[in-house]
């Protein structure tokens, strides 16, 4: 067992590497995004327009279950490539709906909706990204280390692009189901979906605000060099077996490169210590955001339990309650 200190807080771990990677807070805040490839913005704009043309045909089915003050519904909609996305929706039992949230999941998937979020007047949609949990499908591996490299040799077919499509079409589904929330539709994501949200949101004009917690897919050139226990290790292993095969695709799917195009108010929670999503990649996304739209909450650690975690999570939820105050 090894111990390190982050801002005076002791963290014990058994990893064969330092999940802070030796970066100080000042070092992390100085990381710049990698250069983007030619045609980068056009690639994403064209992809977004394709997703906007997709008719989502959203369906809600009342399960008859309750979670606290929430009614639980099954959710489905049709994404690009004839892909059916499944998940859940929580609707308030005792409040009118004033806003809506599309809420993603980590690479471990999702087993149920999350009722603890402090948005009592909102429709909360919890879609599962293609190939994962309720949206599993033949031919798409659900294991994170295999999912993350599915068709990685082709930017147009890479699975992460499809998962970004699922967000855009999910926004269409959300606004079709709850048109009264137009102008107050939002994105929430963590880890895997924190990264896909960061890829999706810069091109998505219908979103009021976005939050990503320990977002992945930031600064791939750095991520390929830093030891990790997360899905990034799957990409590293693929690159070792197939040198250069993923490089071009990854340059188009770098959340630190998309960040500079962000126009939406963005709140990031970035960790100083994280064995699964290296902190330099997280902070690279934050640093690339225009100063006028960005807000940072610094976590001691991500993907790792620690003594002050509950206290920090409580503070983060309070900050998100204020950040997502309805705009109308």
Protein Blocks (a to p, Z undefined) as FASTA:
>chain_A
ZZddeehiacddfbfbdfklopafklmmmpccddddehklmmmmmmmmmmmmpcfkpadd
dehiaehjaccdddddddehhiacdddddddfkbccfbdcdddddfkopfbdcfkbccfk
bccdddddehiajlgcehiafbfklmmmgoklbmklgmklmmmmmmmmmmmmmmmmmmml
goiaccddehjlmmmmmmmmmmmmkbfbdcdehiehiakllmmmpgcfbfklmmmmmmmm
mghklmmmmmmmcfklmmmmpcbdcdddddfbdfklgfklmmmmmmmpcfklgccdddfb
ghiacfklmmmmmmmmmmmmmmmgcfZZ
